[in-house]
Amino acid sequence: MKKSTRPIPEGHHTVQPYVVVSDAAQAIAFYKKALGAEEVSVMPGPDGKSVMHAEIRIGDSMIYLTGENPQWDAKSAKTLGGSPISLHLYVQDADALFKRAVAAGATVKMEMMDAFWGDRYGKVVDPFGIQWGIATHTEDLTPEELAIRAREFMKTMGQ
């Protein structure tokens, strides 16, 4: 066994999302179809059927997955009734990926819009209860421009 010379493995980042889903094998198949994910590795569970650990890549980012496991107190967003966490994707064409995700079975949480912060943005929830923000950055705003737009947006929301 060769000792690593890198404290962070090649292709990984300092922060890696680790998502618990009800069925990791089904989730991997969905993410491939809906989001263009690439399967990097899958470690089967002791039963040979479940997934103990998997790694997928979307764009230049890795996401770790595992199935629910009571021994590790690993519960999915579905089991918990939702999640306070949303994964945010920046892509070349947010509208196209949004449509692809919905066609694959994601539920629309927020329709695509030209967001005040300079993104084309929408949000979906996948069949496993994970929220995905899908965006294409369209404008570079100064802090002053962003503050003005945020105030204007809040007025439309009655705040």
Solvent accessible surface area in square Angstrom, and as a share of the most:
residue,aa,sasa,rsa
1,M,243,1.08
2,K,182,0.77
3,K,177,0.75
4,S,85,0.55
5,T,125,0.73
6,R,126,0.46
7,P,135,0.85
8,I,70,0.35
9,P,76,0.48
10,E,126,0.56
11,G,32,0.31
12,H,33,0.15
13,H,91,0.41
14,T,118,0.69
15,V,123,0.71
16,Q,37,0.16
17,P,45,0.28
18,Y,108,0.41
19,V,14,0.08
20,V,34,0.20
21,V,0,0.00
22,S,51,0.33
23,D,53,0.28
24,A,3,0.02
25,A,54,0.42
26,Q,113,0.50
27,A,0,0.00
28,I,8,0.04
29,A,60,0.47
30,F,19,0.08
31,Y,1,0.00
32,K,83,0.35
33,K,133,0.56
34,A,0,0.00
35,L,10,0.05
36,G,40,0.38
37,A,9,0.07
38,E,92,0.41
39,E,75,0.34
40,V,61,0.35
41,S,49,0.32
42,V,59,0.34
43,M,94,0.42
44,P,78,0.49
45,G,7,0.07
46,P,137,0.86
47,D,90,0.47
48,G,54,0.52
49,K,177,0.75
50,S,54,0.35
51,V,14,0.08
52,M,60,0.27
53,H,34,0.15
54,A,0,0.00
55,E,29,0.13
56,I,0,0.00
57,R,67,0.24
58,I,15,0.08
59,G,67,0.65
60,D,112,0.58
61,S,47,0.30
62,M,2,0.01
63,I,9,0.05
64,Y,38,0.14
65,L,0,0.00
66,T,8,0.04
67,G,10,0.10
68,E,66,0.29
69,N,32,0.16
70,P,130,0.82
71,Q,161,0.72
72,W,135,0.47
73,D,103,0.53
74,A,15,0.12
75,K,104,0.44
76,S,0,0.00
77,A,6,0.05
78,K,122,0.52
79,T,83,0.48
80,L,116,0.58
81,G,73,0.70
82,G,34,0.33
83,S,27,0.18
84,P,137,0.86
85,I,114,0.58
86,S,45,0.29
87,L,24,0.12
88,H,90,0.40
89,L,18,0.09
90,Y,131,0.50
91,V,39,0.22
92,Q,176,0.78
93,D,78,0.40
94,A,2,0.01
95,D,44,0.23
96,A,52,0.40
97,L,20,0.10
98,F,12,0.05
99,K,142,0.60
100,R,110,0.40
101,A,1,0.01
102,V,56,0.32
103,A,89,0.69
104,A,20,0.15
105,G,43,0.42
106,A,7,0.06
107,T,89,0.52
108,V,56,0.32
109,K,121,0.51
110,M,77,0.34
111,E,118,0.53
112,M,29,0.13
113,M,56,0.25
114,D,116,0.60
115,A,7,0.05
116,F,45,0.19
117,W,85,0.30
118,G,1,0.01
119,D,2,0.01
120,R,65,0.24
121,Y,19,0.07
122,G,0,0.00
123,K,34,0.14
124,V,1,0.01
125,V,34,0.20
126,D,5,0.03
127,P,56,0.35
128,F,13,0.05
129,G,15,0.15
130,I,14,0.07
131,Q,33,0.15
132,W,3,0.01
133,G,1,0.01
134,I,0,0.00
135,A,0,0.00
136,T,30,0.17
137,H,92,0.41
138,T,85,0.49
139,E,68,0.30
140,D,128,0.66
141,L,44,0.22
142,T,66,0.38
143,P,106,0.67
144,E,117,0.52
145,E,78,0.35
146,L,69,0.34
147,A,43,0.33
148,I,86,0.43
149,R,74,0.27
150,A,28,0.22
151,R,141,0.51
152,E,95,0.42
153,F,66,0.27
154,M,79,0.35
155,K,147,0.62
156,T,107,0.62
157,M,114,0.51
158,G,70,0.68
159,Q,153,0.68
